[in-house]
């Protein structure tokens, strides 16, 4: 393993992904996750609700945001998540396109874990800048000695 003295990531590094929540994907994710709340399935029911449309389930946006974090980190490091928390600021209606974004807020050596703890701050927002979901996470990363460790 490389030395734990030089942080392998810089505070302020950002990574993003664009997603569109169509009605079919909202229903499919909710079904696969066992969430049968009619707000995620029934357009007529949802139209009569305060949301006025089918909305994305919380686990759906969380899974996509955590997936972005995991994918970006594991393309460069051996990485695992340590903890995440999310806040649902605004319901996400069907048809919404969002940018999912994480920003590195800290990267510090953690000798007891033989790696670095990377803190990230996240948000999901639309083109107008409206924030729908925020998040915070911590990951453990280790820098492989060589690319052969990854095979």
N, C-alpha and C positions, 0 to 999 in steps of 0.2 A: 504494500500500500504506500502511497505517496505520503509525504510529511503532512502533519496536521497544522502547520504554521501558516501556510498561504491559503486564504479562502479561494475556492475555485469558482465562485460566482460573485458578481458585483451587486451591491444594493442598487436598486433602480432598474435592473434587467426586467424586461417585460416579454410576455408571450401571450398570443391571442389565437382565437379560433372563431369563425363566423358560423352561426347556426340559424336555421329557420324551423320554427315549430309548426308544422302542418298538422291538420286534424288527424290524419292517419297515424303519424308518429306519436302524437299525444295519446291516442287511444291504445296503440300497440304497447307503448312503454307502461302505461297504467295497468293494462291487462297482465303483462309479463311480471310486473312487480306485485300483483295481487291487490291493486288499488281500484276498487269498483265504485268510488265516489262518482255520482252522475255528473259532477262538474267536469270530469275528464272524459266522458263518454257520450252524453246525451245533449245534443245541440239544443233541442227544444227546452229541456229542463234548465240548461245553462243560460239560455236567452232570458228566462224569467228570473234569474238570480241577480244579485247586485253586480256580478261580473259581466253579464249580458252576452257571454260567449263561453265556449269550452275553454278551459284554462289548463296550463301545464301543471302536472303534479310536482310537489317539492322534490321528491327523490329524482325526478327526471333532470331538472336543472342541476341538482347537486352531482348526479352521476356524470353529466357532461363536463362540469367544471373540474371535478376530481380526475376524470379521465384526461383532460388537457394537462393538468399538473403532472400526473404520472407519466404520460407520454413524453412531454418535454424533458423532464428530468432523466428518464431512463434512456433517452437517446444519447445522453452524455455521461451518465454515471450509473452505478448500482444504487438504486433508490427505493425507499419504502416510505409510506405515509406514517406519521406519528399521531397526529390528531387534526381534525378540521371542525370548524363550526360555521354555520351559515345563518343569514338573516334574510327572510323573504320580505322585501320592501314593498313590492307591487306585484299583483297577479299578472301572469304572462298569458295573454289571450292567443288562441289559435291564429296562425298567420303571421305572428311576430318574428322578425329577424333581429337577432341579438349578436353582439360581440362579447365573447367570454374573454376575460383578461385577468392574468395574474401578474403581480409585480413582486420581485424579491425585496423583502424589507429587512432581512438580516441573514447573515451566513457566518456561523461561528463554529470553531472547532469544539468537539465534544469527545475528549479522550476516552471517557468511560463507554462510549458507543463506537469508538474507533472510526469516527467519521466527522461529518459536519452536519449541524442542524440548520436547515434552510427554512426561514419563515417567509410566507407569502401572503399578500393581501389581494383579494379578488373581487371582481364585480362583473355583472352581466348587464349590459346597457344597449339601448337602441341608438339609431342614427341621430336622434335629437338630443342624446345625452341622458335620457331618462334611465335611472338605475332601477333594476327590477330585483336583483339579488346581490348581496355582498357576502364575502367569506374571508376566513382567515385559516391558514393551515401551517403545519410544521412537518417537515420531511427529514429523514436521515439520508444523507448521500455519502457514498464512498467512491473515491477515484480509483478505478482499476489500475494495477501496475502495468498491464498491457492489454491490448484488444483481445488477446487470446483468452483472457478470463471471461469474456462475454460469450464465448462459443459453447 
